[in-house]
């Protein structure tokens, strides 16, 4: 009997689209980056990433790990707890 290997969707929805939480977090990171007047390149350099990775975070294509969120908070790049305020009020959970 052959075992069917399931494709890992790591946080994506069943249809393969990004999780709304990942999209929301990415939008907040982008908003904060723009408020600070940083380009994707500048932010990437400060975080030790490539600008392509920042693009993926901002679009919700890649998930932002807890340690990366913590680093963002420490450097005041995101709005700390307020990042979740809008998310908690929305229908997406």
KEKEDREN-597898 format. One record per residue (C-alpha): residue in one letter; x, y, z. Coordinates in Angstrom, 3 decimals, always signed. Layout:
N
{zase 'a', {X, Y, Z}};
...
***
This chain:
93
{zase 'x', {+0.000, +0.000, +0.000}};
{zase 'x', {+1.371, +3.390, -0.973}};
{zase 'x', {+1.244, +6.159, +1.550}};
{zase 'x', {+0.012, +9.423, +0.168}};
{zase 'x', {+2.237, +12.268, +1.308}};
{zase 'x', {+0.306, +15.339, +2.327}};
{zase 'x', {+1.612, +18.724, +1.306}};
{zase 'x', {+2.646, +20.848, +4.274}};
{zase 'x', {+0.703, +24.105, +4.270}};
{zase 'x', {+2.430, +25.655, +7.324}};
{zase 'x', {-0.143, +28.120, +8.472}};
{zase 'x', {-1.876, +28.572, +5.146}};
{zase 'x', {-5.569, +27.983, +4.680}};
{zase 'x', {-6.819, +24.778, +3.062}};
{zase 'x', {-6.961, +26.415, -0.375}};
{zase 'x', {-3.331, +27.526, -0.027}};
{zase 'x', {-3.943, +31.218, +0.579}};
{zase 'x', {-2.039, +33.032, +3.351}};
{zase 'x', {-3.553, +32.983, +6.800}};
{zase 'x', {-5.395, +36.257, +7.562}};
{zase 'x', {-3.377, +36.628, +10.779}};
{zase 'x', {-0.117, +36.552, +8.790}};
{zase 'x', {-1.518, +39.147, +6.389}};
{zase 'x', {-2.588, +41.388, +9.285}};
{zase 'x', {+0.806, +41.181, +10.994}};
{zase 'x', {+2.523, +41.963, +7.689}};
{zase 'x', {+0.293, +44.987, +7.109}};
{zase 'x', {+1.142, +46.339, +10.565}};
{zase 'x', {+4.867, +45.870, +9.979}};
{zase 'x', {+4.568, +47.703, +6.657}};
{zase 'x', {+2.585, +50.542, +8.237}};
{zase 'x', {+5.126, +50.977, +11.014}};
{zase 'x', {+8.052, +50.836, +8.558}};
{zase 'x', {+6.455, +53.604, +6.502}};
{zase 'x', {+5.702, +55.721, +9.593}};
{zase 'x', {+9.369, +55.461, +10.549}};
{zase 'x', {+10.364, +56.534, +7.030}};
{zase 'x', {+12.333, +53.359, +6.372}};
{zase 'x', {+12.653, +51.633, +3.022}};
{zase 'x', {+12.356, +47.857, +2.863}};
{zase 'x', {+16.108, +47.765, +2.259}};
{zase 'x', {+16.845, +49.852, +5.378}};
{zase 'x', {+14.549, +47.798, +7.576}};
{zase 'x', {+15.974, +44.555, +6.227}};
{zase 'x', {+19.503, +45.694, +7.018}};
{zase 'x', {+18.525, +46.583, +10.599}};
{zase 'x', {+16.897, +43.159, +11.027}};
{zase 'x', {+19.660, +41.184, +9.316}};
{zase 'x', {+17.386, +40.089, +6.463}};
{zase 'x', {+17.050, +40.694, +2.733}};
{zase 'x', {+14.523, +43.183, +1.427}};
{zase 'x', {+12.810, +40.269, -0.348}};
{zase 'x', {+12.118, +38.696, +3.060}};
{zase 'x', {+10.620, +41.979, +4.286}};
{zase 'x', {+8.405, +42.025, +1.171}};
{zase 'x', {+7.207, +38.500, +1.922}};
{zase 'x', {+6.471, +39.378, +5.558}};
{zase 'x', {+4.536, +42.483, +4.533}};
{zase 'x', {+2.398, +40.534, +2.050}};
{zase 'x', {+1.759, +37.699, +4.502}};
{zase 'x', {+3.471, +35.209, +2.196}};
{zase 'x', {+5.944, +34.220, +4.924}};
{zase 'x', {+5.049, +33.924, +8.565}};
{zase 'x', {+6.803, +36.122, +11.088}};
{zase 'x', {+8.124, +34.053, +13.958}};
{zase 'x', {+7.658, +35.017, +17.584}};
{zase 'x', {+11.363, +35.775, +18.031}};
{zase 'x', {+11.288, +38.105, +15.008}};
{zase 'x', {+8.188, +39.869, +16.367}};
{zase 'x', {+9.960, +40.246, +19.683}};
{zase 'x', {+12.973, +41.822, +17.940}};
{zase 'x', {+10.624, +44.207, +16.124}};
{zase 'x', {+8.973, +45.176, +19.397}};
{zase 'x', {+12.308, +45.697, +21.159}};
{zase 'x', {+13.384, +48.072, +18.388}};
{zase 'x', {+9.955, +49.763, +18.405}};
{zase 'x', {+9.267, +48.791, +14.803}};
{zase 'x', {+5.738, +47.635, +15.563}};
{zase 'x', {+3.011, +49.015, +17.805}};
{zase 'x', {+3.523, +46.439, +20.565}};
{zase 'x', {+0.150, +45.147, +21.761}};
{zase 'x', {-1.834, +47.398, +19.435}};
{zase 'x', {-0.786, +45.168, +16.518}};
{zase 'x', {-3.585, +42.820, +17.591}};
{zase 'x', {-6.255, +45.410, +18.421}};
{zase 'x', {-7.800, +45.553, +14.954}};
{zase 'x', {-7.402, +41.796, +14.513}};
{zase 'x', {-9.331, +41.060, +17.705}};
{zase 'x', {-12.197, +43.309, +16.617}};
{zase 'x', {-12.478, +41.704, +13.178}};
{zase 'x', {-14.344, +38.532, +12.328}};
{zase 'x', {-11.097, +36.740, +11.451}};
{zase 'x', {-9.859, +34.526, +14.297}};
***
